[in-house]
Amino acid sequence: MSTEYGLIQRAASVVRPKRIGDSTMGDVGCALVAEDGEIYTGVCIDTPCGMGYCAEHNAIGTMITHGEYRIRTIVAVWVDQEGKTHVIPPCGRCREFMKQVHPDNLEADVILAKNKVVKLKELLPHHVWCDG
């Protein structure tokens, strides 16, 4: 089993969707490997008023709670009604969040499919602020 596949399965293992009113919770899962080798997971919380957050934010917050700030590898997944797992790329907010948590995260591997991995800096190519 490839490392990517194992991390994808780990992310899928935390997906437990629940609807409460207009909110959906837990329908996207994330797993990340921190620089220290520990694996952290999280789920999204979608609320109608924008106060929710992505699964990546949840996993990164858990990682930071444990004293680590650098991400080695990260993946997010959505599991459909038939149980099929779909890898989804991090949104722009998550990409920027990862960079701001630690600049070394630009070198983090982002899994986009079972056989496709790119560096965060490839998904956030214009990450340096420019003057004028």
KEBA-647633 format. One record per residue: x, y, z of N, C-alpha, C in turn; residue number from 1. Coordinates in steps of 0.1 Angstrom, whole numbers. Layout:
+-------+-------+-------+-------+-------+-------+-------+-------+-------+-----+
:   n.u :   n.v :   n.w :  ca.u :  ca.v :  ca.w :   c.u :   c.v :   c.w :   n :
+-------+-------+-------+-------+-------+-------+-------+-------+-------+-----+
:     X :     Y :     Z :     X :     Y :     Z :     X :     Y :     Z : NUM :
...
+-------+-------+-------+-------+-------+-------+-------+-------+-------+-----+
***
This chain:
+-------+-------+-------+-------+-------+-------+-------+-------+-------+-----+
:   n.u :   n.v :   n.w :  ca.u :  ca.v :  ca.w :   c.u :   c.v :   c.w :   n :
+-------+-------+-------+-------+-------+-------+-------+-------+-------+-----+
:     8 :   -12 :     0 :     0 :     0 :     0 :     9 :    12 :     0 :   1 :
:     6 :    22 :    -9 :    14 :    34 :   -10 :    11 :    43 :     2 :   2 :
:    21 :    52 :     5 :    19 :    62 :    15 :     7 :    70 :    12 :   3 :
:     5 :    74 :     0 :    -6 :    83 :    -4 :   -19 :    76 :    -1 :   4 :
:   -20 :    63 :    -5 :   -32 :    55 :    -3 :   -36 :    54 :    12 :   5 :
:   -25 :    51 :    20 :   -28 :    50 :    34 :   -33 :    63 :    40 :   6 :
:   -27 :    74 :    36 :   -32 :    87 :    42 :   -46 :    90 :    37 :   7 :
:   -49 :    87 :    24 :   -62 :    89 :    19 :   -72 :    81 :    27 :   8 :
:   -69 :    68 :    30 :   -78 :    60 :    38 :   -79 :    66 :    52 :   9 :
:   -69 :    71 :    58 :   -69 :    77 :    71 :   -79 :    89 :    71 :  10 :
:   -78 :    97 :    61 :   -87 :   109 :    60 :  -101 :   104 :    59 :  11 :
:  -103 :    94 :    50 :  -117 :    89 :    48 :  -123 :    83 :    61 :  12 :
:  -114 :    78 :    70 :  -119 :    71 :    82 :  -126 :    80 :    92 :  13 :
:  -123 :    93 :    90 :  -129 :   103 :   100 :  -142 :   109 :    94 :  14 :
:  -146 :   106 :    82 :  -157 :   112 :    76 :  -170 :   105 :    81 :  15 :
:  -178 :   113 :    88 :  -191 :   109 :    94 :  -201 :   121 :    92 :  16 :
:  -206 :   122 :    80 :  -215 :   134 :    78 :  -227 :   135 :    87 :  17 :
:  -231 :   147 :    91 :  -242 :   149 :    99 :  -248 :   163 :    95 :  18 :
:  -261 :   163 :    92 :  -268 :   176 :    90 :  -275 :   180 :   102 :  19 :
:  -274 :   192 :   106 :  -281 :   198 :   117 :  -286 :   211 :   112 :  20 :
:  -299 :   212 :   110 :  -305 :   224 :   104 :  -299 :   227 :    90 :  21 :
:  -293 :   239 :    88 :  -287 :   242 :    76 :  -272 :   239 :    76 :  22 :
:  -267 :   233 :    86 :  -252 :   230 :    87 :  -249 :   216 :    84 :  23 :
:  -238 :   214 :    78 :  -233 :   200 :    75 :  -219 :   199 :    82 :  24 :
:  -218 :   188 :    89 :  -205 :   186 :    96 :  -200 :   173 :    93 :  25 :
:  -186 :   172 :    92 :  -179 :   160 :    90 :  -180 :   153 :    77 :  26 :
:  -184 :   160 :    66 :  -185 :   153 :    53 :  -172 :   154 :    45 :  27 :
:  -162 :   161 :    50 :  -149 :   161 :    44 :  -139 :   158 :    55 :  28 :
:  -130 :   149 :    52 :  -120 :   146 :    62 :  -106 :   149 :    57 :  29 :
:   -97 :   152 :    66 :   -83 :   155 :    63 :   -74 :   147 :    72 :  30 :
:   -63 :   143 :    66 :   -52 :   136 :    74 :   -39 :   143 :    69 :  31 :
:   -30 :   146 :    79 :   -17 :   151 :    76 :    -7 :   144 :    84 :  32 :
:     5 :   144 :    78 :    17 :   139 :    85 :    25 :   151 :    88 :  33 :
:    28 :   153 :   101 :    36 :   165 :   105 :    51 :   161 :   103 :  34 :
:    59 :   171 :   105 :    73 :   169 :   103 :    79 :   159 :   113 :  35 :
:    73 :   158 :   124 :    77 :   148 :   134 :    72 :   134 :   132 :  36 :
:    64 :   132 :   121 :    60 :   119 :   117 :    46 :   115 :   123 :  37 :
:    41 :   123 :   132 :    27 :   121 :   137 :    17 :   124 :   127 :  38 :
:     6 :   116 :   127 :    -6 :   119 :   118 :   -17 :   125 :   126 :  39 :
:   -22 :   136 :   120 :   -33 :   143 :   126 :   -45 :   144 :   117 :  40 :
:   -57 :   143 :   122 :   -69 :   143 :   113 :   -79 :   154 :   118 :  41 :
:   -88 :   157 :   109 :   -98 :   167 :   112 :  -109 :   166 :   102 :  42 :
:  -120 :   172 :   105 :  -132 :   172 :    96 :  -137 :   187 :    94 :  43 :
:  -145 :   189 :    84 :  -150 :   202 :    81 :  -163 :   204 :    89 :  44 :
:  -166 :   217 :    91 :  -179 :   221 :    97 :  -183 :   233 :    88 :  45 :
:  -194 :   230 :    80 :  -200 :   240 :    71 :  -212 :   246 :    78 :  46 :
:  -212 :   259 :    80 :  -224 :   266 :    85 :  -229 :   276 :    75 :  47 :
:  -241 :   280 :    75 :  -247 :   289 :    65 :  -242 :   303 :    67 :  48 :
:  -236 :   306 :    78 :  -232 :   320 :    81 :  -217 :   322 :    79 :  49 :
:  -210 :   312 :    74 :  -196 :   314 :    72 :  -186 :   312 :    84 :  50 :
:  -192 :   308 :    95 :  -183 :   306 :   107 :  -177 :   292 :   107 :  51 :
:  -180 :   284 :    98 :  -174 :   271 :    98 :  -160 :   271 :    93 :  52 :
:  -154 :   259 :    91 :  -140 :   258 :    87 :  -138 :   245 :    80 :  53 :
:  -127 :   244 :    72 :  -124 :   233 :    64 :  -117 :   222 :    73 :  54 :
:  -117 :   210 :    68 :  -111 :   198 :    75 :   -96 :   201 :    77 :  55 :
:   -89 :   207 :    67 :   -75 :   210 :    68 :   -73 :   219 :    80 :  56 :
:   -81 :   229 :    82 :   -79 :   238 :    94 :   -80 :   230 :   107 :  57 :
:   -90 :   221 :   107 :   -92 :   213 :   119 :   -80 :   204 :   122 :  58 :
:   -75 :   198 :   112 :   -63 :   189 :   114 :   -50 :   197 :   118 :  59 :
:   -49 :   209 :   111 :   -37 :   217 :   114 :   -38 :   222 :   129 :  60 :
:   -50 :   226 :   133 :   -52 :   231 :   147 :   -49 :   220 :   157 :  61 :
:   -52 :   208 :   154 :   -49 :   196 :   163 :   -33 :   194 :   163 :  62 :
:   -27 :   196 :   151 :   -13 :   195 :   150 :    -6 :   205 :   159 :  63 :
:   -11 :   218 :   158 :    -5 :   229 :   165 :    -7 :   226 :   180 :  64 :
:   -19 :   221 :   184 :   -21 :   218 :   198 :   -11 :   209 :   204 :  65 :
:    -5 :   200 :   195 :     5 :   191 :   199 :    19 :   196 :   198 :  66 :
:    20 :   209 :   194 :    33 :   215 :   194 :    41 :   215 :   181 :  67 :
:    35 :   210 :   170 :    41 :   210 :   157 :    35 :   220 :   148 :  68 :
:    43 :   225 :   139 :    38 :   236 :   129 :    41 :   233 :   115 :  69 :
:    50 :   222 :   112 :    54 :   219 :    99 :    47 :   207 :    94 :  70 :
:    42 :   207 :    82 :    35 :   197 :    75 :    44 :   190 :    65 :  71 :
:    44 :   177 :    66 :    52 :   169 :    56 :    43 :   165 :    44 :  72 :
:    31 :   160 :    47 :    21 :   156 :    37 :     7 :   158 :    42 :  73 :
:    -2 :   162 :    33 :   -16 :   165 :    36 :   -25 :   160 :    25 :  74 :
:   -37 :   156 :    29 :   -47 :   152 :    20 :   -61 :   155 :    26 :  75 :
:   -71 :   158 :    17 :   -85 :   160 :    21 :   -93 :   151 :    12 :  76 :
:  -104 :   146 :    17 :  -113 :   137 :     9 :  -127 :   140 :    13 :  77 :
:  -135 :   136 :     3 :  -150 :   136 :     5 :  -154 :   122 :     1 :  78 :
:  -164 :   117 :     8 :  -169 :   103 :     6 :  -183 :   105 :     1 :  79 :
:  -187 :   100 :   -11 :  -200 :   101 :   -16 :  -210 :    91 :   -10 :  80 :
:  -223 :    92 :   -13 :  -233 :    84 :    -8 :  -231 :    69 :   -10 :  81 :
:  -224 :    66 :   -21 :  -221 :    52 :   -24 :  -208 :    47 :   -17 :  82 :
:  -202 :    55 :    -9 :  -190 :    51 :    -2 :  -177 :    53 :    -9 :  83 :
:  -178 :    59 :   -21 :  -165 :    61 :   -29 :  -158 :    74 :   -24 :  84 :
:  -145 :    72 :   -22 :  -137 :    83 :   -17 :  -131 :    92 :   -28 :  85 :
:  -133 :   105 :   -27 :  -128 :   114 :   -37 :  -117 :   123 :   -30 :  86 :
:  -105 :   124 :   -36 :   -95 :   133 :   -31 :   -99 :   147 :   -36 :  87 :
:   -98 :   157 :   -27 :  -101 :   170 :   -32 :   -89 :   180 :   -28 :  88 :
:   -86 :   189 :   -37 :   -75 :   198 :   -34 :   -79 :   208 :   -23 :  89 :
:   -69 :   213 :   -16 :   -72 :   223 :    -6 :   -77 :   236 :   -13 :  90 :
:   -86 :   243 :    -7 :   -91 :   256 :   -12 :   -80 :   266 :   -11 :  91 :
:   -82 :   278 :   -17 :   -72 :   288 :   -15 :   -70 :   293 :    -1 :  92 :
:   -80 :   293 :     7 :   -79 :   297 :    21 :   -70 :   288 :    28 :  93 :
:   -72 :   275 :    26 :   -64 :   264 :    32 :   -49 :   265 :    28 :  94 :
:   -47 :   267 :    15 :   -34 :   269 :    10 :   -26 :   280 :    17 :  95 :
:   -33 :   291 :    17 :   -27 :   303 :    24 :   -25 :   301 :    39 :  96 :
:   -34 :   294 :    45 :   -33 :   291 :    60 :   -21 :   282 :    62 :  97 :
:   -19 :   272 :    54 :    -8 :   263 :    56 :     5 :   271 :    55 :  98 :
:     6 :   280 :    45 :    18 :   288 :    43 :    20 :   297 :    56 :  99 :
:    10 :   303 :    61 :    11 :   312 :    72 :    14 :   305 :    85 : 100 :
:    10 :   293 :    87 :    13 :   285 :    99 :    28 :   283 :   100 : 101 :
:    35 :   280 :    89 :    50 :   279 :    89 :    54 :   281 :    75 : 102 :
:    64 :   289 :    72 :    69 :   291 :    58 :    74 :   278 :    52 : 103 :
:    80 :   269 :    60 :    85 :   256 :    54 :    74 :   248 :    48 : 104 :
:    61 :   251 :    52 :    50 :   243 :    46 :    48 :   245 :    31 : 105 :
:    55 :   254 :    25 :    55 :   256 :    11 :    61 :   243 :     4 : 106 :
:    69 :   236 :    12 :    75 :   223 :     7 :    67 :   211 :    10 : 107 :
:    56 :   213 :    17 :    47 :   202 :    20 :    42 :   195 :     8 : 108 :
:    41 :   181 :     8 :    34 :   174 :    -2 :    19 :   174 :    -1 : 109 :
:    12 :   178 :   -11 :    -2 :   178 :   -11 :    -7 :   167 :   -21 : 110 :
:   -14 :   158 :   -15 :   -19 :   147 :   -23 :   -32 :   151 :   -31 : 111 :
:   -31 :   150 :   -44 :   -43 :   154 :   -53 :   -50 :   141 :   -59 : 112 :
:   -43 :   130 :   -58 :   -49 :   117 :   -63 :   -40 :   106 :   -58 : 113 :
:   -44 :    94 :   -60 :   -36 :    83 :   -55 :   -22 :    83 :   -60 : 114 :
:   -20 :    88 :   -72 :    -7 :    88 :   -78 :    -2 :   102 :   -82 : 115 :
:    -8 :   112 :   -76 :    -4 :   126 :   -79 :    -2 :   134 :   -67 : 116 :
:    10 :   138 :   -65 :    14 :   146 :   -53 :    22 :   159 :   -58 : 117 :
:    19 :   170 :   -53 :    26 :   183 :   -57 :    30 :   190 :   -44 : 118 :
:    39 :   199 :   -45 :    43 :   207 :   -34 :    33 :   218 :   -32 : 119 :
:    31 :   223 :   -20 :    21 :   234 :   -17 :    25 :   246 :   -26 : 120 :
:    38 :   249 :   -27 :    43 :   261 :   -35 :    38 :   260 :   -49 : 121 :
:    35 :   248 :   -55 :    30 :   246 :   -68 :    15 :   250 :   -69 : 122 :
:     8 :   249 :   -58 :    -6 :   253 :   -57 :    -8 :   267 :   -53 : 123 :
:     3 :   273 :   -48 :     3 :   287 :   -43 :    15 :   294 :   -49 : 124 :
:    15 :   295 :   -63 :    28 :   299 :   -70 :    32 :   314 :   -67 : 125 :
:    22 :   322 :   -65 :    25 :   336 :   -63 :    24 :   340 :   -48 : 126 :
:    32 :   333 :   -40 :    30 :   334 :   -25 :    39 :   345 :   -19 : 127 :
:    47 :   351 :   -27 :    55 :   362 :   -22 :    48 :   376 :   -25 : 128 :
:    47 :   384 :   -15 :    41 :   397 :   -17 :    50 :   406 :   -25 : 129 :
:    45 :   413 :   -35 :    53 :   421 :   -44 :    49 :   436 :   -41 : 130 :
:    59 :   444 :   -42 :    57 :   459 :   -41 :    56 :   464 :   -55 : 131 :
:    45 :   472 :   -57 :    43 :   479 :   -70 :    42 :   471 :   -81 : 132 :
+-------+-------+-------+-------+-------+-------+-------+-------+-------+-----+
***
